[in-house]
Amino acid sequence: MLKFYYHTTPNPFKVALMLEELGIDYDTVPVDTRKGEQHAADFLALNPNAKLPVIDDDGTVVFDSNAILLYLARKHGRFMPAETDGQALSWFFFVATGLSPFSGQAVHFTRVHTDSAYATNRYEKEIARHYRLLDDHLASNEWIGGSDYDIADIAAWGWVAMAPFVLEAQGGLDPYPNVKAWFDRVNARPAAERAMALRTKFDFKQEMDETAMRAMFPSNFD
Ligand SMILES: N[C@@H](CCC(=O)N[C@@H](CS)C(=O)NCC(=O)O)C(=O)O
């Protein structure tokens, strides 16, 4: 059975939604990143990048949330943009390489390390710019890839679910009504409700103490 290595954070949630949409059986394996379990040798053998999510699909190991979405979409022939649909692919990568990592950096520089006014300003403004682009795009598109629900929506959902936290200073999704309406459409899908239920399945460490800081930001302790 497919193994899904998981922590209750945005990138794994993309994969949780995809697995629920596909309706395939999977075992969820919790990896507590605040305890440093992502650096254990057996986990590094699956993902040398020491991050979640990872899947092991009966021996085929895939790491990186967006690679996992592409792998599963291609394998099952579902939620994949058409090969000639350049716009749908562009928006998938906008989410994968723009909105997602900029959200992560915005959290880092507004919550964890706030000493650099330059970095805090840069990531607050950049994440707002990404949400503005997405909101404008969704003014005339039902789904992020265009007319069909696909991996671009699944990829974005993991991070947009965190918008009240990531965008707290600007009122969460309030300035982005089209993103909010899109988010409600995704949440209305039964798979989204099932994926969200994973949030409370495991007791992960909550404290962001020195052990957690060393585990998650090791380069700051070199
Ligand atoms: N590009 C990677 C990023 C993965 C990532 O940053 N995962 C976070 C959770 S959302 C993580 O594992 N953090 C723990 C750490 O960095 O030590 C992906 O999309 O899977």
PDBQT file of the ligand as one rigid body, heavy atoms in Angstrom, charges set to zero:
ROOT
HETATM    1  N1  LIG A 301       9.512  22.043  -2.152  1.00  0.00    +0.000 N 
HETATM    2  C1  LIG A 301       9.175  21.152  -1.078  1.00  0.00    +0.000 C 
HETATM    3  C2  LIG A 301       9.156  21.908   0.248  1.00  0.00    +0.000 C 
HETATM    4  C3  LIG A 301       8.892  20.962   1.393  1.00  0.00    +0.000 C 
HETATM    5  C4  LIG A 301       8.862  21.674   2.742  1.00  0.00    +0.000 C 
HETATM    6  O1  LIG A 301       9.413  22.764   2.921  1.00  0.00    +0.000 OA
HETATM    7  N2  LIG A 301       8.214  20.980   3.691  1.00  0.00    +0.000 N 
HETATM    8  C5  LIG A 301       8.110  21.486   5.039  1.00  0.00    +0.000 C 
HETATM    9  C6  LIG A 301       6.701  21.237   5.557  1.00  0.00    +0.000 C 
HETATM   10  S1  LIG A 301       5.510  22.194   4.653  1.00  0.00    +0.000 SA
HETATM   11  C7  LIG A 301       9.088  20.735   5.933  1.00  0.00    +0.000 C 
HETATM   12  O2  LIG A 301       9.250  19.549   5.805  1.00  0.00    +0.000 OA
HETATM   13  N3  LIG A 301       9.716  21.449   6.872  1.00  0.00    +0.000 N 
HETATM   14  C8  LIG A 301      10.615  20.857   7.818  1.00  0.00    +0.000 C 
HETATM   15  C9  LIG A 301      12.033  21.311   7.630  1.00  0.00    +0.000 C 
HETATM   16  O3  LIG A 301      12.295  22.149   6.752  1.00  0.00    +0.000 OA
HETATM   17  O4  LIG A 301      12.879  20.854   8.393  1.00  0.00    +0.000 OA
HETATM   18  C10 LIG A 301       7.784  20.524  -1.343  1.00  0.00    +0.000 C 
HETATM   19  O5  LIG A 301       6.971  21.187  -1.991  1.00  0.00    +0.000 OA
HETATM   20  O6  LIG A 301       7.565  19.389  -0.928  1.00  0.00    +0.000 OA
ENDROOT
TORSDOF 0
